[in-house]
Amino acid sequence: AVEWFMRPVNDDPMVVLSAESLGDATRRSAFLDLWASHQDDVLKELRSRSEDMALRRQAAQRAAERADRQRVEIATRIDELERAVAQQQQFASALEQRLDAKLAEAASLAALDPELAQQIAAEQAGVAGQLQGARLEIASAPHLPAALSLARGGNSIFSIISVRGIRVHTQLAAQLEALLAAAETDGIQLSGAGYRDPSAQVALRRAHCGSSDIAVYDLPPSQCSPPTARPGASLHERGLAVDFTYNDELITSRSSPGFQWLAANAPRFGFYNLPSEPWHWSTSGT
């Protein structure tokens, strides 16, 4: 108290002049100093928090900028990946088509030579005449056979016909009948399944390729077990292919007498094998 009285902390003369006594001036000066010190602490704390907030804002801004860059980078990588996947799918599809075409071409070239080609051309001319006669017979018949059915996507209600229980397009009827008769003469009992409607092709794809729509409609045939053409791409749906059986069993081996007979004789009747499937024979080998 003596120290405050003799040497007041606050040097502001207005504090002393406005006081009624030196004691009041000393006390007032002490209170002002305490308040000033408190305010200074508050200001320091505000400055510290302000600086801290500024640092946090800068850090948040840098984090946001990094996040934006990462989003852009990720979006770019996703676009690149999607383009790469699309290119791979296109390449795989094109490769699949080329592979099928080359296999069919190889099968045809292996089965044919110049002399045999001439013989087949002559036989095809005869078959064409027989087929035309069969069509005229069907058109003039008073009652159509029950085996006739409407082929989906065909141009005529006579597109599909049954030949010994095998349903095929009418353009193959005479050829198939001649093939089955020749095999029977050689002691080979052949039968099979030909025309397949689109819903049956979809069901096969679900069974062989997977239950999803992508598996059914997009998956390459080679990735199915066994390989199965996409809906709309199978010659079975046009009645231009036959899955042959020998003694009522599907021909699954090239050592089967049924396959060996077909390999030696089927090209004469316009049927060619898909190399990956011993049972599958069509007009193009696909």
Buried (B, 14 or more C-beta within 10 A) or exposed (E): EEEBEEEBBBEEEEBBEEBEEEEEBBBBBBEBBEEEEEEEEEEEEEEEEEEEEEEEEEEEEEEEEEEEEEEEEEEEEEEEEEEEEEEEEEEBEEEBBEBBEEBBBEBBEEBBEEEEEEEBEEBBEEBEEBBEEBBEEBEEEEEEEEEBBEBEEBEEEBBBBBBEEBBBBBBBBBBBBBBBEBBEEEEBEBBBBBBBBBEBBBBBBBEBBBEEEEBBEEBBBBBBEEBBBBBEBBBBBBBBBBBBBBEEEBBBEEEBBBBBBBBEBBBBBBBBBBBEBBBBBBBBBB
